[in-house]
């Protein structure tokens, strides 16, 4: 029969802890006895892995539009259908433009035939532009789909014969030979000095030329980029032989500028690294010069090796690199150095204690046993945060989060496989004879050994805790938190959801002015393309419903009605009425298109079935007055989609080239809330698993929410908007915010079990254990981030602001707010003691001759 004797009160939890201690002891034993062997093994694994960078060139993909597209949004489906209409792959469609303007920015162009002929010469120059790419001569014409400037070309030809009675070139709706066409797609700011814009075009602020390119492969995109950059440089020269200046904006130029910002960031990474090295050299004052150098190499080498290994793994599996991934080294360097400070600080404290020979042999086991759980919490939570970020709807952000999550895991491993062996091999204090201030040494020798080991030379954590937990100290801390919380709330309520392409490239780029000009014309001209089936002309009900749909689309708020639309279906019906044809079908379509003269046949797809003409799809355009705000435009597009839902029989979809950005603006709030909920849940579970208590992980989770909330509010105060960049930054910050609360709460969890007698003593021990490394790690992180503030790219500065704020609020929570909160929680008397752990008698730090 089974024994009915009661189990030991610590049979489950305590034996599990005992088993974990044995595992850590054996890991520590191997690291301590074979550090050189461990380093050699790591080196042998990394070399073939990193050979990827020698075999394959590093290609960084930048796609300002599709890289930030919502993978699950409507715009991707709409872009696919529009691309298929022109027989271009969804990744190969590029629409870009050129704006001709007066050489004097405060004057408008005077429209005449000479000016338009010269603009046409520019158009022909662009169309036939040639350049060199990797020794190959490329022409823009070979990369273009078709000429879509049919309105400009038609108007220019008609201007020479505008004296004819059948030609009326009034703005905005001109007509010729029985056909009407809208001029607002190529002339902007018309007749601004006149009483009315309606009538012949006398002046125009801008004349636009539009281009549709086909670049489906990476190499074709690079060729198109070479063409666009050549034209962009030409526009910057402002040639004197032209009657006008011109600006251009194209995605490939924006991608190039985005890459320029990335390369600037990489250069500044080295400056940040140098600042970090200098700070660490000043911090490791008690070590010999050789020991200091080797430990700095180990502390920085671990995250650098982790980042390199991460990128190599992604490269071997064929995962693309993008410009945002340049931030990953900064992140991993900050995380890795944080862990190195924790390990080294614990090693210092163990070194300063009086211990027997057997205890000295097991020093590394105690260090790893104390620090590894809190390192595991921070690494696990950071990995979970970026793992959730991998589910982000934007491809570039998703790739960045995947790479960073993998690098964090690798860094956690390499901290034990690189830095710990370096610490075992090279940690060496200066001889006391080298210390200049002998009086200071004598004073420190009189202090209790434990007190000396957990305080810095100039700062006493016990005194700090006494002040912090006093009545005035608690009052000031609570007042500070309430002030921060109030400012945070005001910042969150004022945060606006928006995004625009200028946030991805440097603000000192000449492209910023071009984008501003193109944005200004959108306030006047905001077209929407609609791809739709057509009704059966013999079915009056079907025709009535279809025309009702068009009427609703053309008469939305801010739209110009049917006068500004380009609708080949309506033009064909007018043609039937003009020719007094009694046929109710599309059999006259071919004749209609031939007599139309304007080359807009690409706006309709049709085929023959016997003698009948069948229309597959038409592309009609509805023009509205745009909005200066991207968020307002996004809302208008979403409202238009709701109209289309009422007419599924026509399989109609809209297309706006900026639709992918609008989707992000619309969905960013919901995506952020969803991601925060998933991330917070995963991290809370992780904390409860590693800290089997209720109090410590609960407080750590609440502190994480508080830090994240403060971060969002102060990002808003600092000028950030709610956009996909901010969303990923906040998710990333949740992982970082756990670092501070987890270290404090884990050591609080351990200190509570030691029955130290008073709450002040427990909190003192916590701050003595984590205070110095947390401060040192925070300062190194801030130094590493400082150079990024000079990069004139919103996306990079947003990241730097996020890390700076989360570090600041993390320090405030870890050193001020959390200790006060923990002080108000009553201590529980332990019901039973932990089982005694007897470490291995085998030495954990090998002597030099053992290694040899």
N, C-alpha and C positions, 0 to 999 in steps of 0.2 A: 504493500500500500504506500501511497505517497505520504510524505511527512506532512503533518498539519502544523508543524512549528512555524511561527511567524518569521517572515523574511527579515533580514537585517535592515535597519532603517535607511541605510544608504546603499542597498544592494544593487539598485538599477542605475540611478544617476551617478553615484560615486564610482561604481565599477567602470562605467563608461568613461568618466573623467580619467580614471586610473589607466585605462587602456590607451586613451589619447596621449597621456603623459609618456607612456612607454614608447609610443610611435615617435613622438617628438624627440625623445631622448636618443633613439637610434639614428634619427636624421641628424641631430646635433653631433652625435658621436662620429658619423662619417664626415660631416663637414669640418669638424674640428681636427680630425686625425689625417684627413687627406685633402687639404685645401688646394694644393697644387694639382692634384689629380682631377679635382672637380673643375678647376679653371681650364685645364688642358682639354677635358671632355667637352666643355661648353665651346671652347675655341674650335675644336674639330667639327662640331655640329654647325656652328654659325658660318664658317668659311664657305662650305659648299652651298649653303642656303643663300648667302649674300652674293654668290657668284652670278645670280640673276642680273645684277646691275652691270656686270661686265659683258654678259652675253647679249642682252637685249637693251635697246635704247629706252630711256624712261620717257614715255609719251603722256603728257598731262592733257586731259580732255577738259575743255571749257565750253559749256553750252548755256548761255545766259537765259535762254528761253525754255528749252526742253529739260535742262538740268534742274530747273525749279518748277517744273510742271507737276501738278497733282496727278499722280498715276491713276487715281480712282475718280477723277473729276470728269465732268461732261466735255471739257475742252479737248481732251485727248481724243475722244471719239469723234468730235467735230473736226479736229485737225486731220484725222485719218481719212474721213470722208471727203474733205476738201482736197487733200493731197491726191487721193485716188481719182478725183474728177479731172485733174491735170496730169494723171499718170506719173506721179512722183511718190516715192516712198514717204512715210510719215516723218522720218528723220531727215529727209532730204530737201524739204520745202524751206526756202529762204525768201522772204519779202523785205525789200529795203528801198530806200528812196533818197533823192537829191532835191534840195530846195534852192532855187535861184532867187537871189535877193539883191537889192540895191547896194552899191558899194558903200553908200552912206546909210547906216542902220536906221536913221531917223526919217528916211525918205522911202517912197515906194517906187517900184518899177513902172515906167511908162510903156504900156503895151502897144507895140506896133510890129509890123511885119519884119523889120530888121532885127529887132530884139528876139522875136520868136524863132527866126532863122538861126540866130546865133545860139539860142538855147537848143535848137535841134542839132546844131553842130556838136554841142556838148553831149547830147544824147547819142549821136553817132560815135563820138570819141569813146564814150563808156561802152557802147555796144561792141565796138571793135578793139577795146583795150587789150593789150598784150603785155605780158611780163614773164619773168623767168622764175621757175620753181624747180629746185634741184637739177638745174641744167636743162630743164625742159621748157619750151616756149608754150605758154597757155594763153588762150583767148577767152574773154568773158562770154562771147557768143556761144562757145561750146558748153558753157556751164549754165546757160539760160534756158528757161522753158519756152517762153514766147514773149513778144513785145506787147505789153499791156497799156501802153500810152496812146491808145487809139483815139481818145477824146482830144488830147493835145495835137496829135498829128492831123486829125480831121479839121479841128478849129484853125490850125495854121494854114492848111490848104484853102479853106473857105474864106479866110481873111483877105486873100488876094482877089476874091470875086464877090466880096460882100455887097457890091453894087447891084447884084442880080435880085430881082423881086422875090425869088423863091428862097433866098438866103436871109435869115434873121439871126444875128449873133448876139442877141440880148442875153445878159446875165440875170438869173442863173440858168434859165432854160432856153437854149438856142434851138433853132430848127433849120432844116435845109432839105429841099426836095421832098417834102412830106414826112420827113423823119425828125423827131425832136431828140435832143440829148442834153444831159446835165453837165454844166461846166465846173461845178463846185468841187470836182474830184482833182482838179489840176490847177485851179486859180484860187488863191486865198487872200483874204483882206482886200477884196475888190472895192474900188471906188470909195476908199475911206474918207477922202476929202470932199466927196459929193453929197448932195442932199439925199440922194437915194442910191442904193447899190444896184437897183434894177436898171437895165439898159445896156448899151455897149460898154465893154470893158475898157476904161481909160487908164486906170492904174491898178496895180496888184502888189500886195506886200510880198507874196511868194508865188512862184510858179513851180509846181512839183513834177518830178519825173519818177515813176515807180518801176521797180524791176522784180521779176519773179525768177529765182535761180533754182537750179537743181543740183544739189550736192549731197549725195546719198552715202558715200563712204568717207572714212576719216581722211583719206588722201584728197578726195574731191573737196572736202571742207577746207583743207589746208590750201588748196589751189584757189578756192573762192576767197579765202582770207587774204592771200597774196594780192588778188585783184582789188578787193575792197580797200586794203591798206594803201595800195598805190594810188587809188582815186582819192582816198581820205587825205593823204599827204599832198596831193595836187590841190585839194580844196583849201588846205591850210596855207598854201603858198600865195593865195589870192592873186592870180595872174592878172597883170595889167592889160593884156591884150584882149580881155573880155569886157563887155559892157556891164557886167554884173559879177558879183561874188556868188559862191555856192557852198552849201553845207551838205554833208551826207551823214546818214546814220544807218548802220547795218549790224546785224548780230555778230558777224565775224570780226568786225572791228571792235565791238564791245567785248567779245571773247578774248581778243588780243590784249586789250587794255586790262581785262580781268587777270590775265596771265602775268602782265607786267606788275600788277599789285602783288601777285603771289610770289614772284621772284624777289620783290623788295622785302616781303615778309621773311623769306628764307635767309636773306642777308642779315636782317636784323636778329634772326634767331641766334646767330653767332655772337652778336653783341650782348644779347640777353644771357647767353651761356657764359660769357666772360664776366659779366656782372655777378652771376651766381657763383662762379669760381672764386672771385675776389672776396665775396661775402663769406664763403665757406672757409677760405684761408684765414680770414680774420676771426672766425668762430673757433677753429681748431687750434687755439693758441697754446694749449698744454702739450701738443704733440711735437715731435721732432720734425724737421723740414722734410725728410724723406717719407716719414709716416704720413704727414699731411698731404704730400703730393699723391701718394699711392691711394689714400682713402678718398681723395677728391676724384681721382680717376675712376675708382670703383663706384662711387656714388653717382657720377654722371654717366659712366660707361654702361651701367645697367639699363637705364631708360633709353639711351641712344641705341644700344644693341637690341632692345625690345622693339623700338620703332623700326629699325632697319629690318629685323626679322619679320615683323608684321607686313611691311611693304613688299618684302621678297616673297612671302607666302601668297599674298594677293596677286603678285605678278605671275608666279608660277601657275596659279589656277586660272589666270586669264581675266582677273577682275580689273576694270579700268581705274586709272588714277584720275582724280579731278583736283581742281585748284584749292578747294576748301580743305583738302587733306593736308595741306601745308601747316595747318594749325595743330595737327596731331603731335608733332615733336614737342611743342611747347607744353601741351597737356601732360604728356607722359613724363617729361623732364620734371615738371612740378610734382607729380604724384610720386615718382621714383625718389626724388631728393627728400620728400616728406618721410618716406619709409626709412631711408638711410639715417635721417636724424633720429628717428625713434629707436632704431637698433643701436646706434652709436651712443645715444644718451643712456639707454639701459645698460649697455656694456660699461660705460663710465661708472655708473652707480655700483655695479657689481665689482668693478675693479677697486673701488674705494673702500669696500667693506672688509672688515677683518674676518678671515675664514680659514678653515683648516685646509690641509693639502688636498683632501678628497673633495671639499667644496670648491676649491679653485679649479680642480680638474673638470667639474661639472658646471662651470660658469656659463658656457655657451648654451647648455641645455636650459638653464634658468632664463637666459635672455630670450631665447626663441619661444619658450613656454609662456613668457609674459607678453611678448610683443606680437607674436604671430596671430593670435585671435583678432586683435584690433586691426592688424594689417589685412587679415582675411575679410573682416567686415567691410572695410573701406574699399578693397579691391572688388569684392563681390557686388557691393551696392553700385560702385561706379560702372562695373560691367553690365549690371542690370539696367542702369540708366541709359547707357548707350545702346544696349540691346533693344530697349523700347524705342530709342531714337532710330534704330534700323528700320522700324516699321513706319517711319515718317513718309508722307506721301510724295516728297520730292526726291528724285533719284540722287542728286549730288549730296544732299544731307544724309540720305540713307547710307550711301557708300562711306561717307565720313564717319558716321556712327559705327558702322561695321568695323572699319579699320581701327578706330580708337578702342572699341571693346576688346578686340583681339590683342592690341598692343598692351592694354592694361593687364590682361591675363599673363602675357609673356613677361611683363615687367615684374609682376608679383613673384614669378618663378625665378627670374634672373636676380632679384634682390638677394635671394638665398644662395644662388649659384655663382654670383660674381661678387657682390658687395660683402657678404658674410665671410667668404674665404679671404678676401682682401683684408677685412678687419682682423681676422685671426692671424694672418701672416704679418701684417705691417703696423698694427696698433702699437705704438711705443711712445711713452711720455718722455718729456725732456728731463734730464737729470736735474735735481733740485739746485745744483750749483749754478745752473743757467738761469734760474729765476732771479730777477733783479730785486724784487721787493721782499726781502727776508722777513721784515716785520709782518707783512701780510701773511706769509706762510706760518709764522709762529702763532698769529692770531687764529688762523684757520685750524691749526693743529689742536687748539684748545677746545674747539667745538666738537660736539658729539659727532662721531663718524657718520652716522646715518644722516644727521642734519647737514653735514658738509657735502655728502654725496648727492643730495637732492636740492641743493640751492646753488645759485650762481655766486660768483665772488662779490657781486654788488647788489644782489637782490635776495631777500629772504621771503620764501613763499609762506612761511608760517605767519609772519607779520602781515603780509598781504591778505591772507585768509581772515586773520583777526579783524582787520579794518573792513574787509568786504562784507563780513557777516555781522558787523555791528549795526546798531539801529540807523545811524546816519548813512552808513555804506549801503544798507539795503534800500533805504529811502531814495538815495541818489540813483541806484541801479534801476529801481522801478520807474522813477521819473524819466530816466533816459530811455527806457524801453517804450514807455507811453508816448514820448515825443517822436521816436522813430516810427512807432506804429501809426500815429496820426498822419505823419508825412507820407508813409507808405500807402495808406488808404486813399489819400488825396491823389497820389500819383497813379494808382491803379484805376481810379474812376476817370482819369483824364486820358488814359491810353487809347490811341486810335489804331484801328486795323487798316493797314495800307502796305503797299510794296510797289517799287518801280525799279527798272533795270539799273538806274544810276547807283543803286546801293551795292552793286557787285563790282564796279570798277572805280579806279581812283578819281577823287573829286577834282584833282588838278588836270584831268584829261580834257583836251579840246572837245571830246565827244559830249561833255556835259552841256556845252552851249548848243551843240547840234540837237541833243535830246530836248533841250528847253524849247527850241524852235518847233520841233515836230510836236511837242506837247501842246504848244500854243495853237497850232492849226487844228488840233483835235477838239478844241473848244468850239470851233466853227464847223468842223467836218469830222463826224464820227460815224463812219459807214459800217454797216453790218451786212455780210453776205448770207444769203439763204439758198441752200440747195434743196430743191423740191421737185416732186413729180407735178405734172400738169393735169387739169381736169379734162374730161371728155367733152368736147365742144358741142356734141349732140345732146348732152344731158344738161338741161338748163339748171336743174337743182345743183348738180355738181359744180357747174360754173359759178353759180351764185355763192355757194359755200366757199369756194376757192377765193373769189374776189372779196368776200367778207373778211377772210383771213388776211389778205393783202391790205385791205383798208385798216384793219386793226393794227397791223404792223407799221403802216405808214403814218398813222395818226396817234402813235404813242406820245407821251409827254416829251416835248422838246424836239420832235421830228418835224421835218419840213413838208410832209405830205407827199402826194404823188409827183409833184414837180421836181423833186430832188432824187427820185428813184430811177434806177436803171433796170428796167424790167422788160426783157425781150418777149415775154408772153403778152404783155399789154401792147407792146409795139406791133407784134404780129396781128393781134386783133384789130388794131387801128389800121393796119395795112389792108386787112380784109374789108374793112368798112370803106377805106379810101378807094380801093379798086372795085367796090360794090360787088364783091364776090359773094355768092350765096352758099358756098361750101362751108360746112361746119366740121372741118377736120384740119389736119396739119400738112396736107399734101402740097400747099403752096409755099412751104417753109424754105425750100432750096432757092426758089425764085426770089423770095423775099430777102434772103441773105445776100444774094448776088447784087440785087438792086440797092442795097442799103449803103454800100460804099464804105461805111465805117467798119474797120476790121475788128468786130467784136463777136465773131463767130465762135470764139472760144468760150462764150458764156452759155452755150447750149450743147447738149450731147443728144444725137438722134441717129436713127438708122432706118433703112428701107425694109419693109416686109411686102414683097410683090410691088404693087403700085402705091401702097400706102406708106406714109411717113409716120414713124413712131418716135415720139420724144422720150428719151430715157431720163433726162435730168436737166433742169435749168438752174443757172446761178444768177439770181437777181439781187440787187443792192438797194437797201433802204438807208437813207442818210438822215442823221439827226444832229442836233446841236450837242456837242460833247460837254464834258465836265472837266474842270481843272484837276479835281481830286480823283485819284485812281480808285478809291473805295466807292465813290459815287458812281463811277462808270461800271464797276463790278456789280453793284446793286441793279443798275439799269439792264445789264445783260441778263442777269438772273430773272428779272421780271419778264423780259422778252421770252425767255425759255418757257415760262409758265403759259404764255399765249399759245406756243406751239403744241403744248400738250393737248389742247382742245381739237387738234386737227391731225390725228395719227394716220388718216387715210392717204395723206400726201407724202408721208415719210420725210417730213421737212426737218432740217437741222440748220442752226445758224453757225456762222463762223466769224470770229474776230481774231485777228492775229495775236492780240494781247490776251486772248481768252484764258490761256494757261495761267497767266499772272492773276487775272480776275478770280479764277477758281481758288487760288491760294488765299487771296484776300477774304473770300467768302467763307472758306472752310477753316481758316487758321484758328479761330476761337474754339470751335468744336474739337479740332484735332489736338489743340493744346490741353483742353480739359480732359479728354480721353487719355492722352499720353501721361499727364500728371497723375491721374487716378491709377493707371496701371503701374507706373513707376513707383508711386508711393506704396501701393499694396505689396509689390514685390520686395521692396526694401524693408518694409515693416516685418514681413515674414522672415526675411534673412536675419534681421536683428534678433527676433525671438528665437530662431534656431541656434544662433551662436551664443546668445545670452539667455539661457533658460530661466528667465525671471520675468516678472510682470512690470516692475517699476522701471528698470533701466532701459529696456527696449521701447517702452511706451514714451518715456521722456525723450529718448533719442529721436523717435518718430515725430513727436510734436515739435521738437526743436528744428527738425528738418523742414517741416511745414512753415514754421516761423521765419527761418532764414530765406526760404524760397519766396515767401510772400513779400518780405522786405526787399528782396532782390528785384522782383517785378515792379514794385512801386518806385524804387529809386532808379531803375532803368528808364522808366517813363519820365521821371524828373530830369534825368540826364539827357533826354532828347531822343530816346528810342521809341519806335512804334511797335505795335503788335504785328509781327510778320513772321514768315517761316524761319528767318535767321534768329529772331528772338525766341521763337518756340524751341528750337534746338538748344540754344544757349541756356534756357531755363531748365530743360530736361537734364542737360549736362550739369548744371549747377546743383540739382538735387543730389546727384552722386557726390559732388564735392562737399556739399553742406553736411552730408552724413559723416564725412571724415572727422570733423570737429566734434560733433555730438557723440559719435560712436566711441572715439578715444576716451572722452570724459566719462561717458556712461559705462563703458566696459570696465574701466579702472574703478569706478564707483561700485559696480557690481562685485568686483573682486575684493575691494576694501571692506564692504559690508560684511563679508563672510569672515573677516578676521577679528571681529568683535573688539574694535579699537577703543570702545568706551564712549566716545562723544561724536556727535555729528561734525563738529568743527575739526576734529582730528581726522575723520574719514575724508572730508573735503580737502584738508591740507595734504594728505597723502596723495590724493588724486592729482592735485595741481603740481605737487612735487614730481610726480611721475610724467605728466604730459605737458606741463606749462612751458618749459624751455624748448623742447623739440617742436611744439606747435608754433611758438613764436618764431623760431628760426626757420621752420619750413614755410611759414606765411611770408616772412620777409624775402626769402629766396624766390618764392612764387611771384611776389610783387615786382621784384627786380627783373625777373625773366619777362614779365608782361610789359614793363615800362617802355621798351623800344617799340612795341606795337602801336602805341598811341600816336606815333609820328607817321604811320602808314595811312595815307589819305583814302582809305576804303572803308565804307560804312560797315561792311560785313566783318572786317578784321577788327576795327575799333569796337564793334559791338561785343565781340568775343573778349577783347581786353577789358572792357568795362565790366562784363559779367564776372570774369575771374577776379578782378579787383574788388568788386562789391561783395561777392560771395566769400572771399578771403577776409574782408573787413568784418562783415556780419558774423562769419564763422568764429573769428577771434572774440568778438564781443559776446557771442553766446557761450563759447567754450570757457572763457576766463571770467565772465561777469554774470551773465543771466542764468546759465545752468547751475553754477554753484549756489546762487541764492535760491533757486527753485528746489534744488536738492536739500538745502538746509531746512526747508519746511516739511520735508517728508520724514516721518518717524522711522527710526532704525528698528528692525526686527531682530530679536534675539535668536541666534542660530539654534535650531532644535538638536542638531548633532554636528559634530566636527567632520571635517574632510578626512578621508582615509590618508594615512601616512604613506608618503611616496619615497621609496628608497631608490635613488638613482644608481645607474650602472657604475661599477668601480673602474671601468675602463676609462682611460684618459680621453678627454674630448678635444684637447688642444695638443697636437703632436709637437714634439721637440724637433729641432732642425735635423738632427741625425736620423730621426724616424722617417722623415720625408726622403732623405737621401737614400 
